[in-house]
Amino acid sequence: MILEIGNWKLEIKNWKHLITIYYLLFTVSQSFAQEELKSKKIETIDGKKYYIHTVEKGQTLYAISKEYAVSVNDIIIENPEAIDGISPGETLKIPFAKAPKQKSLSKVDSSKYIFHKVEPKQTLYSISKMYSVSIETLNTINPELKDGLKVGQIIKIPSDKKVVKDEKKKIVQEEKKPVDEISKKPAAEQSKVKVNEIAEDTIKAFKNEYNIAFFLPFHLDENDPAMIDSLSQDESKISSKTKLALEFYEGAMISVDSLKKEGFKTKIFVYDLDDSDSLKLQSLSKNKELLSMDLMIGPIYSNSFIEIANFAHKHKVAIVSPLSQMNKILLSNPYASKASSSTTSQLEQMANFIVEKYRKKNVVVLNSTNIKELPYTTSFTKAYNDQLLKYPSERDSVREVIYNGKDFDGIGKNLSDTAMNIIIVPSNNQVYVTELLSKLNSVIDKHKIILFGMQSWTSFDNLDIEYLNNLSLHLPSNSYIDYDSEQVKVFAKKYRSQYKTDPSNYVYQGFDVTYFYLNALKKFGSRFEKKLPDLNEKGIQIAFNFYQTTVESGYENRFCYILMYQDYKLVDASKE
């Protein structure tokens, strides 16, 4: 067999020979591609120089950041929309940086240092305690730590420092040392304690009582001027705008009461705040009362959340967005987190589910040609193909079919008559989705179809439930309530007893979010942020699995359920 490549002719002796040549050619082409990645286009915008980079297919923010020698966060700061993903053809402003001067290479004097390999779950604080060396010293002699500590990383420790054998016991004892005991020491000793014995943040981590702030859009000026608790008892006093906030607050207070019975003390502060309250927002940003907070829950809406989150970041206060799916609210704020996964994360989780369960089937993703929805298709396809790499002997990339709502024959040509067809529709367009469901339902007598959609479909009011059931529709969702579970029955009974009605989704959400974060305070004190990825817990409606979006930014709860229609109701597909 002769393989012709340009003017080259290569003799292929067997299939192994072909794979070897293909691999070499692919490696070389990738090397050239990497060399050509850096844009030659440089522009000055608002007095600052940028490379103008056009995203190529398959490129990631991480790969681009390495090519330009900047951090991922540097790119996101200049291109905020990139935090939710990038897509081919998109242009990015990359901060222009002159190449640093070459430093003369010299061998590290091993007599001055010992070398420590970072183990899982170790932090700079724990390593500083192991060797009785300050964090400042570690940062000075290991400048690479500015990018964060990584498992497997080798860092230098002054050789005159000896490891503290019972590291865990020492740290726990120091974390629990009462604040009063420290404050009684002379000023000079207090300073020494802060630097060499206990991190400053740890001093105020554990308290007898924690201050919790809720920022919710009650709109009390539009309702009867009564207290929030009295509003809970009389729906006639409640405006429609207040309903969400009030139900969330009711669920939150049940969680507060539950933990109070376990001896956990909190003081609750409630602030009536909406995105439209610009004057109130400015006033709150200067409110000294907020300086005493240990945790802030809300605001609900993104604009006001970002404003309050900036205050929280400045004063090192943990803040959580209970409902927003937008990752940009976490940008450059390691004290911020959000309880709901982004659309991109949901598509990635859905891709993982399909690969695990249906990778041998005929998998088709529809491209609606809507430029706003193109990132959804790209995110799913990339996540699916990346996950498929775990099964090298079963590789069969997802088929992408363009369907703008007119030519259904294009879909029909890609459907199998014998195998199960897995169709993914990453669209939030209600008209597009409604018409597509009708057409897919019309061919289920010829083709076996399982349909995957978006969480937004649950809010569409004109979808035929018969179609949803026939197509075994699957949806990603940040929440799911199993009304047959004992936990839900007990909670619902308690809520009915107190409020004389059934709990809504916002009630469950208020309970789950508040209980999770108060429990984190109880376990780790007010500096619990870095522990969030370790707290994989499941509430009544929400499960928690946190991931830090970038080293300098906040934490996203990436967990989402995959639900499916079965017998005309949504059930947890992972249990089927």
C-alpha positions, 0 to 999 in steps of 0.5 A: 500500500502506498500513502501519498502526502504532497510530493511524498510517497510512503510504502505502508507495510501493515496497519501498525506501520500506518498508525506509527506514521500517522502518529508521527505526522500528527505530532509534527503537525501539532508542533507546527500548530503550537508554534503558529498559535500566537497571534501576530496582531497587536492592538492598543486599546485604552492605552494598553497593548493586547494580542488579538487572538482568534480561537481555533477549534479544539483550543482551551483557555489553558493552552492559550494562556501557556502560549502567551505566558499569562494566567487564565485569570489574566485572560478572563479579566480582559474577556469576562464572557470567557469564564463560561467557555470559548468557541472557535472564531471568537476573538480574545484580548490577550494582555501584551507582555514583553519577554522577561530578561534571561536570568543566568542559570545557577545550581540550587545550593542543596546544602541550604535547602531541603526539598518537600513534595506536596501531598494531596490536601496539603496547604501552605499553612500546613507545610509551614507548620510542618517545618516551623517556617513562615508562609512569607519565607516559603513564598519568598524562596519559592516565587512559583507559589504565586500561581498556587500550590499543586500536588506533586510540586517540589518546593524548597524549605530552609535546611535548618528547619525540622519537620514537626512529626505530629503535624495534624495534631499540632494544627488542630490544636492551634486552630482551636486555641481560643481568641481570648488566650491570644489577646491576653499576650503582650503586643510583641508576642501577639505579633509573633503568634500571627506570623509564626504560630497561627495564620491570621485568618485562623484566629477568627475562624472559630467563634461561639456565635456566627453572624449570617447575612441574608440579602433577599428581594422582599420588596417590603415597601410594596407590601404591608409594612409588617415584619417578615415573619408576620408576612409568612403567616398571611399570603394576602400581604405578599406581593408576587415579587416577594414570594421567591424571597420569602419562600427561600427565607422560610426554608433557610430558617428551618435549617437555622432552627435544626442546627440550633438544636445541635448547639450551633449558635447564629445571629441572623441579619436580613437585608431587603435588596434587589438589583434595582435598589442602586441607592440601597446597594451603595448604602449597604456597601458602606454599612459597618455592620457588614464587617461583623459578618461570617457568611453572606447568602445572596443577593439573588440577582447577579448585578447586586451580588457582584457589588456585595461580593466585592465588599466580601472579598475586600473584608475576607467574608464568605459569600454564596449566590444561591440561585445564579448559574453565571460563573462570571460572578465568581471572577477574581473572588476566592471568597465567593461560591455559587450553589447552581451549576452553569449551563456549560457544566450541565452540558459537560455532566450530560456528556459524561452521562451519555458516554457512560451509558450510550456511547455505543449508540448513534449519538447525534447533536443538533446545531440550531445555527443560532450564534448565541447557542453555538457555545452550547453545541461546542461545549457538549461536543468537546466534553463528549469527545474528551470523555470518549478518550477513556474508551480508545477501542470504542471511539466514535465521535458524536455526529453534529447535524445542522438543523435550523428548524426547516429541513428535517430530512437532514436529521432523518438521514443521520438516524439509524433504523436499527440502533438506538438514536441519542439526540442532543438538542442544546437549545433554549428556544421554545418555538424551535424545541416545540416544533422539533419535538412534534417532528421527532415524535412523528418518526418514533415508529421507525426509529428508536429515540432518546432525547436530551434537552436543557434545564430551561425546558422545564419552564416551557409551558406548551410542551406536549407531555405525551411527546416528552414521555414517548421520546424519553426526554432527559434533562440536566437539572440543579435540583431534584426532589424525590417525594417518595423519600422519607427525608422529604416527607419529614421535611414537608410535614414539618413545613406544613405544620408551621406554614399551613401549606406545602413547601415550594422548590424555593423553600427546599433550596433555602433549606439546603443552601443554608444548612450546607453552608452553616454546617461548613461554618460549624466544621471549619469556622469562617475560613471554610472556603478552601474546604468546599471541594471536600464537602461532597454532600447531598441535601433534600433537593440539591447535591454539592460538589464544588470546583474552584473555577480558577486559582484566583476565583471562586467555587462553583457547585458543578453537581447536576442531576440527569432527569428523565421522563418515565410514566409521565413524570421526571425521575432520577435517570442515574437510578434507572 
